[in-house]
Amino acid sequence: MYLKNLSLINFKNYQEADLDFTPKVNCFTGDNASGKTNLLDAIYYLSFCKSFSNPVDSQNINHEFDFFSIKGEYQLNGSTDELHCGMKRNQNKVFRRNKKVYERLSDHIGLYPLVLIHPGDVNLLLGGSEERRKFVDGVISQYDKDYLHFLLQYKRALLQRNTLLKTFAEKRHFDEASLEIWDEQLVANGNHIFEQRKNFFKEFLPVFSEYYSFLTQASEIVSIEYKSDLLIDSFENCLFNARKNDLIAQYTTKGLHKDELDFMVNNYPVKKFGSQGQQKSFIIALKLAQFAFTKKVKGFNPLMLFDDIFDKLDESRVTQLMKLVSDNTFGQIFVTDTDASRIKKIFSKLKTETKIFEVKSAEVSQKS
């Protein structure tokens, strides 16, 4: 799979852009705030039906206009697919695949898998547990549509249960039968989520460890420990035993929405004790493992996007990383960097087809 063409109208700081890409490495160079990352965000939109930098769709419309349009032409399994995402102010977003409108955007997730590495990924280590759950859910949802369905149903049931707990407190009245309805919904959906998360980590951890060792060329021991209430007791028992605390807290204190991941290097939390180099390598290894895992289950290469990560790595590590992802194991790559000379230097050493685009104030031109 690869993206052949990207066309933008009124998207973020772009009024118009039309770009043809190589199936291998595509680089966008330019100053900060020139629009490089917005090009990656447009590609991300076509895979996930949303922005990775701004979840409010209307705010991605160029402020001088009333709509935005993103079109992509993909080559997938020998056929050409056309994707289109468009939105007008004060109207719902419309997403089309080969001119057919999706009834549910969730039906699109996973058809055109993508892995993104960008500066905000530091929140995987330094942010709250929700960031780490989002990472896991994002990986699994790209290959298991049932998982995404169960996850959405779980979140709806959780919202209803929490609302009910608040109502009990406000009215000073407890209705056990009403609460059990939502308990059953949480358990029915949560058990599937739990089993998929467990299975995912069994396969994911060895791949992650291998990439971390490659990046660091060190003998450090890395691990990811999955923590869940359901590893200790059944979901039914967890909810029942926590009921008293839930009524006091007025929200659901036990369940899959409390799952956590402990990221460790040499048996110490990388969040607290890891050096900057260890933290950067940990994040990149996570994303490379995500790529390898997704490729294995989907049967073809996801797109790989690197947004301004070179300033965070030394030159030798950057070269090693680009050498890795530009070989035949990986597919189409998109890279942004502020330093055009660095990009040319790196890829001049690698025998792979490369296109370099220069971005200036949302104007894009191909460089020779």
C-alpha positions in Angstrom: 0.0 0.0 0.0 1.2 3.5 -0.7 -0.2 7.0 -1.2 0.2 8.2 -4.8 -1.4 11.7 -4.6 -2.5 14.1 -1.9 -4.8 17.1 -2.7 -5.7 19.8 -0.2 -8.1 22.7 -0.3 -8.4 25.2 2.6 -6.9 22.7 5.1 -5.2 24.5 8.0 -2.7 27.0 6.5 -3.1 25.6 3.0 -5.4 27.2 0.4 -4.4 24.6 -2.2 -1.8 21.9 -2.7 -1.5 18.9 -5.0 1.4 16.5 -4.5 2.6 13.2 -6.1 4.6 10.9 -4.0 7.1 8.1 -4.5 6.3 4.7 -3.0 9.4 4.9 -0.8 10.7 8.0 1.0 9.1 11.5 0.8 10.6 14.4 2.8 9.2 17.8 3.6 11.8 20.4 4.6 11.2 24.0 5.8 11.1 26.3 8.7 8.9 25.8 11.7 5.3 26.8 11.2 5.7 26.6 7.4 3.2 23.8 7.0 5.2 20.6 7.0 3.4 18.9 9.9 0.0 19.9 8.4 0.8 17.7 5.4 1.4 14.8 7.7 -1.8 15.6 9.5 -3.7 15.5 6.2 -2.3 12.0 5.5 -3.3 11.0 9.1 -6.8 12.3 8.5 -7.2 9.9 5.6 -6.4 6.9 7.8 -8.1 7.9 11.0 -10.9 10.4 9.9 -9.4 12.9 12.3 -6.5 15.2 13.0 -3.7 14.1 15.4 -3.0 17.6 16.5 -6.5 19.2 16.7 -9.5 17.0 17.5 -12.0 19.9 16.7 -12.6 19.4 12.9 -14.0 22.9 12.3 -10.7 24.4 13.6 -8.8 22.6 10.8 -10.6 24.8 8.2 -8.4 27.6 6.9 -9.8 30.6 8.8 -10.4 32.6 5.7 -12.8 30.0 4.2 -15.9 27.9 5.0 -14.8 24.4 4.2 -11.8 22.1 3.9 -11.2 19.2 1.5 -8.6 16.4 1.7 -8.3 13.8 -1.1 -5.9 10.9 -1.4 -5.3 8.4 -4.1 -3.9 5.1 -2.8 -2.5 2.0 -4.5 -3.6 -1.0 -2.5 -3.3 -4.7 -3.6 -3.1 -3.7 -7.2 -6.1 -1.4 -7.3 -6.5 2.4 -6.9 -8.6 3.7 -4.1 -9.7 7.3 -3.7 -10.4 8.8 -0.3 -12.0 12.1 0.4 -12.6 13.9 3.7 -14.5 17.2 3.6 -16.2 19.5 6.1 -18.2 22.8 5.9 -18.6 25.0 8.8 -21.6 24.2 11.0 -22.1 20.9 9.2 -21.0 17.3 9.9 -17.8 15.9 8.4 -18.2 13.7 5.3 -15.9 10.9 4.5 -16.0 9.0 1.3 -14.1 5.9 0.0 -14.4 5.5 -3.8 -17.2 8.1 -3.8 -19.3 6.1 -1.3 -20.1 7.8 2.0 -19.5 5.9 5.2 -22.4 5.5 7.5 -20.0 5.0 10.4 -16.5 6.4 10.4 -15.4 3.5 12.6 -15.9 1.2 9.5 -12.9 3.0 7.9 -10.4 2.6 10.7 -7.7 0.0 9.9 -8.2 -0.1 6.1 -5.2 2.2 5.5 -3.0 1.6 8.5 -0.5 4.3 9.6 2.1 4.8 12.2 3.1 8.3 13.3 6.1 9.3 15.4 6.0 13.0 16.5 7.1 15.2 19.4 3.8 14.7 21.3 4.7 11.0 21.7 6.6 12.0 24.9 3.2 11.9 26.6 3.3 8.1 26.2 5.9 8.2 28.9 5.3 11.4 30.9 1.5 11.7 30.6 -1.3 9.9 32.4 -2.4 6.3 31.9 -5.1 7.4 29.4 -2.3 8.2 26.9 -0.9 4.7 27.2 -4.3 3.1 26.8 -4.9 5.2 23.7 -1.7 3.8 22.2 -2.8 0.2 22.8 -6.3 0.8 21.6 -5.1 2.6 18.5 -2.8 -0.4 17.5 -5.4 -3.0 18.1 -8.3 -1.1 16.5 -6.3 -0.9 13.2 -6.6 -4.7 12.7 -9.6 -5.7 14.9 -12.9 -4.0 14.0 -14.7 -5.9 16.7 -12.3 -4.5 19.3 -13.2 -0.9 18.2 -16.9 -1.8 18.4 -16.6 -3.2 21.9 -14.4 -0.3 23.0 -17.0 2.3 21.9 -19.8 0.3 23.5 -17.8 0.1 26.7 -17.2 3.8 26.8 -20.9 4.5 26.3 -21.9 2.1 29.1 -19.2 3.6 31.4 -20.6 7.1 30.8 -24.2 5.9 31.5 -23.0 4.2 34.7 -21.1 7.2 36.0 -24.1 9.4 35.3 -26.3 7.0 37.2 -24.0 7.0 40.2 -24.1 10.8 40.3 -27.9 10.7 40.1 -28.0 8.3 43.1 -26.0 10.8 45.1 -28.1 13.8 44.1 -31.4 12.0 44.8 -30.1 10.0 47.8 -31.6 7.0 46.3 -30.0 3.7 45.2 -31.6 1.5 42.5 -29.6 -1.8 42.3 -31.4 -3.1 39.3 -30.6 0.0 37.2 -27.0 -0.2 38.1 -26.8 -3.9 37.2 -28.0 -3.1 33.7 -24.8 -1.1 33.1 -22.7 -3.5 35.0 -23.7 -6.2 32.5 -22.9 -3.9 29.6 -19.4 -3.2 31.0 -18.7 -6.8 31.6 -19.9 -8.0 28.2 -17.8 -5.5 26.3 -14.9 -5.3 28.8 -14.1 -9.0 28.8 -13.4 -8.9 25.1 -11.2 -5.8 25.4 -9.3 -7.4 28.2 -8.6 -10.6 26.3 -7.4 -8.7 23.3 -5.1 -6.5 25.3 -3.6 -9.5 27.0 -3.0 -11.3 23.7 -1.6 -8.1 22.2 1.1 -7.7 24.8 2.3 -11.3 24.6 3.1 -10.8 20.9 4.1 -7.1 21.1 6.7 -7.2 23.8 9.4 -9.4 22.0 9.1 -7.2 18.9 9.5 -4.0 21.0 12.5 -5.4 22.8 14.2 -6.3 19.6 13.8 -2.8 18.1 15.0 -1.1 21.3 18.1 -3.2 21.3 18.7 -2.3 17.7 18.4 1.4 18.3 20.5 1.6 21.4 23.0 -1.2 20.6 23.0 -1.8 24.3 22.4 -4.7 26.7 19.7 -2.9 28.6 16.6 -4.9 29.6 13.3 -3.3 28.7 9.9 -4.4 29.6 6.2 -3.4 29.5 4.1 -4.5 32.4 0.3 -4.6 31.8 -1.7 -3.8 34.9 -5.4 -4.5 35.1 -8.0 -5.1 37.8 -9.1 -8.1 35.7 -5.8 -9.8 36.2 -6.6 -10.1 39.8 -10.4 -10.9 39.7 -13.3 -11.3 37.4 -14.9 -8.1 36.1 -18.2 -9.0 37.7 -16.5 -9.3 41.1 -14.4 -6.1 40.6 -17.6 -4.1 40.0 -19.6 -5.7 42.8 -16.8 -5.3 45.4 -16.1 -1.7 44.4 -19.8 -0.7 44.5 -19.6 1.0 47.9 -16.6 3.0 46.9 -18.3 3.9 43.5 -21.3 5.3 45.3 -19.1 7.5 47.5 -16.9 8.6 44.6 -19.8 8.9 42.2 -17.9 7.3 39.4 -16.7 3.8 38.4 -13.5 3.1 40.2 -12.7 -0.4 38.8 -12.5 -1.6 35.2 -10.7 -1.6 31.9 -10.7 2.2 31.9 -8.2 2.0 34.8 -5.7 -0.2 33.0 -2.1 0.9 33.1 1.2 0.2 31.5 4.5 0.3 33.3 7.4 1.1 30.9 10.7 -0.2 32.4 14.4 -0.1 31.6 16.7 -2.3 33.7 13.7 -2.8 36.1 13.3 1.0 36.7 10.5 3.2 35.4 11.8 4.9 32.3 9.4 7.8 33.1 11.3 8.6 36.4 14.8 7.2 35.9 15.4 7.0 32.2 17.8 9.3 30.5 16.6 11.5 27.6 18.3 9.1 25.2 16.6 6.1 26.8 13.2 7.8 26.7 13.6 8.8 23.0 14.7 5.3 22.1 11.9 3.8 24.1 9.2 5.8 22.2 10.7 5.1 18.8 11.0 1.4 19.5 7.3 1.4 20.6 6.3 2.9 17.3 8.6 0.6 15.2 7.1 -2.4 17.0 3.7 -1.0 16.3 4.6 -0.9 12.6 5.9 -4.5 12.6 3.0 -5.8 14.6 0.4 -4.1 12.3 2.2 -5.3 9.2 2.1 -8.9 10.5 -1.6 -8.9 11.2 -2.7 -6.9 8.1 -0.4 -8.5 5.6 1.0 -5.3 4.1 3.1 -2.3 5.1 1.4 0.6 7.0 2.5 4.1 6.1 5.2 5.5 8.4 5.3 9.2 9.3 8.2 10.9 11.1 7.5 14.4 12.3 10.5 16.5 13.4 12.2 13.8 15.4 15.7 14.4 14.1 16.4 17.3 16.4 15.9 14.9 19.3 18.5 12.3 18.1 22.2 12.4 17.3 23.2 12.1 13.7 24.5 8.5 13.9 21.2 7.3 15.4 19.2 9.2 12.8 21.2 7.6 10.0 20.7 4.2 11.6 17.0 4.7 12.0 16.5 6.0 8.4 18.6 3.1 7.1 16.3 0.7 8.9 13.0 2.1 7.7 14.1 2.8 4.1 14.9 -0.9 3.3 12.4 -3.3 1.8 11.1 -4.3 5.2 9.3 -1.0 5.4 7.0 0.6 2.9 6.2 4.3 2.2 7.9 6.8 4.5 7.1 10.5 5.1 9.6 12.7 6.9 9.6 16.3 8.0 12.7 18.2 9.1 13.8 21.8 9.4 17.3 21.1 8.0 17.2 20.4 4.3 21.0 19.7 4.1 20.7 17.1 6.9 18.0 15.3 4.9 20.0 15.3 1.7 23.1 14.1 3.5 21.3 11.2 5.1 19.5 9.9 2.1 22.4 10.5 -0.3 24.0 7.6 1.6 21.0 5.3 1.2 20.1 3.5 -2.0 16.4 4.2 -2.0 14.1 6.3 -4.1 13.6 9.7 -2.4 11.5 12.8 -3.1 12.3 16.0 -1.3 9.7 18.8 -1.1 10.5 22.3 0.2 7.7 24.0 2.2 7.5 27.8 2.5 4.4 29.5 4.0 2.2 26.6 2.8 3.7 26.6 -0.7 5.2 23.3 -1.7 7.8 22.7 -4.4 9.8 19.6 -5.2 13.5 19.8 -5.0 15.9 18.0 -7.3 
